[in-house]
Amino acid sequence: MKDELRSRVCAVMAEVLQIHGSCNVNIIRGNTEQWDSLKHLELILALEEEFQVRFTAEQAVNIHSLEDIVTILGGS
């Protein structure tokens, strides 16, 4: 279940952040050049649409990695 979730999140991140090649668990906002504040907002909106959820402002601010997203979505 968690691997499927991670795979879906990875696909959304790859599309929004235009990551070519394989998406991996090491995607971190601080070391991904294209993950700026505008792309962060686009990512949040794309994830909300894909997973039919709404992130709270606190959750959105605290997303810094693929694993953060998986953790939040896994608890929903």
C-alpha positions as CSV (number, residue, x, y, z in Angstrom):
1,M,0.0,0.0,0.0
2,K,2.7,2.5,1.0
3,D,4.8,1.6,-2.1
4,E,1.8,2.3,-4.3
5,L,1.2,5.6,-2.6
6,R,4.9,6.5,-2.9
7,S,4.8,5.6,-6.6
8,R,1.7,7.8,-7.2
9,V,3.2,10.7,-5.3
10,C,6.5,10.3,-7.2
11,A,4.6,10.5,-10.5
12,V,2.9,13.7,-9.5
13,M,6.2,15.2,-8.3
14,A,8.0,14.2,-11.5
15,E,5.3,15.9,-13.6
16,V,5.1,19.1,-11.6
17,L,8.9,19.4,-11.0
18,Q,9.8,18.1,-14.5
19,I,12.1,15.5,-13.1
20,H,13.3,13.2,-15.8
21,G,14.4,9.7,-15.1
22,S,13.4,7.8,-12.0
23,C,11.9,9.5,-9.0
24,N,13.4,8.4,-5.7
25,V,12.9,8.8,-2.0
26,N,15.8,11.3,-1.9
27,I,13.7,14.1,-3.4
28,I,14.1,16.9,-0.9
29,R,13.1,20.5,-1.4
30,G,16.4,21.8,-0.3
31,N,18.4,19.9,-2.8
32,T,16.0,20.0,-5.8
33,E,16.7,23.1,-7.7
34,Q,13.4,23.3,-9.5
35,W,11.4,22.9,-6.3
36,D,11.0,26.6,-5.6
37,S,8.1,28.4,-3.8
38,L,5.9,28.5,-7.0
39,K,6.5,24.9,-7.8
40,H,5.7,24.0,-4.2
41,L,2.3,25.6,-4.6
42,E,1.7,23.8,-7.9
43,L,2.8,20.5,-6.3
44,I,0.3,21.0,-3.4
45,L,-2.5,21.7,-5.8
46,A,-1.6,18.7,-8.0
47,L,-1.4,16.4,-5.0
48,E,-4.8,17.6,-3.7
49,E,-6.3,17.0,-7.1
50,E,-4.7,13.6,-7.5
51,F,-5.6,12.3,-4.1
52,Q,-8.8,14.2,-3.5
53,V,-7.6,15.7,-0.3
54,R,-7.0,19.1,1.2
55,F,-3.8,19.9,3.0
56,T,-4.0,22.3,5.9
57,A,-1.7,25.3,5.8
58,E,0.5,23.7,8.4
59,Q,0.8,20.5,6.4
60,A,1.6,22.4,3.2
61,V,4.3,24.4,4.9
62,N,5.9,21.3,6.5
63,I,6.2,19.4,3.2
64,H,9.9,19.2,2.4
65,S,10.3,15.8,0.8
66,L,8.6,12.9,-0.9
67,E,8.5,11.1,2.4
68,D,6.7,14.0,4.1
69,I,4.0,13.7,1.5
70,V,3.7,10.0,1.9
71,T,3.5,10.3,5.7
72,I,0.7,13.0,5.5
73,L,-1.3,11.1,2.9
74,G,-0.9,7.8,4.6
75,G,-2.4,9.2,7.8
76,S,-5.4,10.7,6.0
